[in-house]
Amino acid sequence: MTEQLKIDLGPVYLRPITLEDTENIVKWRNTDRVRKNFIYQKPFTKEGHLAWMRDKVAAGEVIQFILCETEGDRPVGSVYFRDIDTGNKKAEYGIFIGEEDAAGKGYGTLAARAAIQYAGSSLKLHKLMLRVFADNTAAVRSYEKAGFEKEALLRDEIKTGDGYRDLILMARLYPENR
């Protein structure tokens, strides 16, 4: 992947993450709205993000993009592929919309559709999966609209400050990429 890669989605686009995005990532991940829907809910630090960039992104274990609004080029969120397993041709998808006023505009569904396309055609994956809290119904609907299917419900899977929460596993298969 090159730094020049830009995936146009109409009202938004995806571009590769850079170190200059660190401040936004840390700010977004520490908002209550974003943090409550992440499995890892502890405060997110600049040092933690820089380690992620060094140990995961630079090492090729993670491919991460920044989601930007086309008009004004404002960064509003992030999309990533983690735990990329080339042997089994699979990875895990993740997304968050960091800017509150960008949430609920359909950007997440557009990004998920683009991620599905990218995973199949560029990464040549056989399976793209994700984990989502069952009570995050807006995200579940968005993933379904994009083309992910529910595979499993894991009851009382993650303990958070509010008690145990159910987790849904969703995936998209690419039979052509066996």
N, C-alpha and C positions, 0 to 999 in steps of 0.2 A: 504494500500500500504506500502510496506517495503522499507527501504533504499537500500536493495540489488536488487530490481527490475531493470532489464535491458532489454530493448526491442531491439533486434538485427534487423537491417534493411539492413544488408550487408555493404555498404560503410560507413554507419553512424549507430548510436544507440541512444536510449533515455534512460536517467537515471533520477531519481528524483532530483529536485533542492535542493541545500543546501545553507546555509548562505554564504559559501565560494564562491558562484557564484555571489554575489552581485556586485563586481567590474565589471565583464563582462556585467551583465545585464544593469547597469547604463551606461557603455561605449556604448554598442550597441544601447540602446534606445535613446541616445542623438546624434547618427549619423544622418545626414540629410536624407540619403537613407531610414533608418528605420522609423524615426519620421514622414516623410511626408505621410507614409501609415498607421499611427495610428490615430484613431479618437481623442485620447488625445495627443495633439501635444506640450504641454508645456514642458519645460526642466524637465528631470527626475532626481531625487535626490536619494542619498543613503538612506536618512531618509524615503523618500516615498517608496522605495523598501522594507526596513526593516518593515515598517508599513504594507505593502502588505503581506509580509511573516508572520507576527504576526497575523494580523486581518483576512486575507483571507485564506492563505495556511494552517497555523496551525489550523485554525478553521474548515477546511474541505470544505469551500465554493469554493476553487480553488484547482485543482490538476495541478502541473506544473512540466515539465520535461526540462532537458537540452539536446539539440541535439549535439552529439559529433561525430567527424570523428573517424571511427574505427581504422585506421592507425594513431597512435600517440595520440589517446584519446583527441584531441583538441576540446574544446567546441566551437561551431560555431553558436548556436542559441537557441531558446526556443520554446516550445509548451505548451499550457495550456488549461484547461477546466475551465471556470468561470461561475458564476451564476448557480451553480449546483442546480437544483430543483428536489429533489427526489420525491415529490408529483406528479409532472407532467412528471417525467422521462425525463428531458431535460437539456441541458447545451449549453453554447456557446464555440466554439473552436477559438483559436488564435495561431498564429505562427509568428515568425520573424527569419530571417537568419541575424545574427549580423555581422559576418565576411564577408567583401566584396568579398574576393576571394572564398568564399564558395557559393555565390549566383549564380544561373544559372546552377547548377550541378545536379538538380533533387532532391536534398535533401528535399526540401519542399513537393514535391509530395509524396516521400517515407514516410515522417513524417505524412502527412495528411492521407495516407492509413492506417498507423499504428494507428493513432488517431481514425479513423472510426472503426477499428477492436476493439480497446480498449473500446471505448464508448459503443459498442453493447454487447461485451462479458463480460467485467469486470465491467463496470458501469451499465450495463443493461438499458441503455437509450432507450427511444422511439424516441427521436429526438436530433440530434446534429446540431446546426446552427452556422453560422458565418456571419459577416458583413465585406464587402470589398468595397473599393472605386471603382467605375465603371471604372475609368481611370487606374486602376492597372491591366491591361489586362494580364500580365504574371501570377499574382496570381490567377485571375479568371480561366485562362486555367489550371493552376496547380490543383486548387480545383476540377474542372470538371473532369480532368484525374483521380483524386483520388476517385471520386464517389459522390461528392456533386452536387446538382442540384439547379439552380436559382429558387427562389420563388417569389421575388419581386424586383422592381426597385423603389427606393425612390429618387425622383428628388429634387435637391437643399437641401439635408438633413443636411449636415454638413458645417458650415462656417469655413473656414481656412484662412490663410493669403493671399491666392490666390483667395478668393471669395468662393462661394458655390460649393460644390461637391456632385455629385450623389453617392448614396450608393446602393449596391446590397445585398440582403439577400439571402443566400444560405443555404441549409440544406441537411441532410441525415436522412431518416426515417428508423426505425427498426420495421416493422410490427409485428415481432415475440415477441417484448418486450412491449406488450400492457399492 
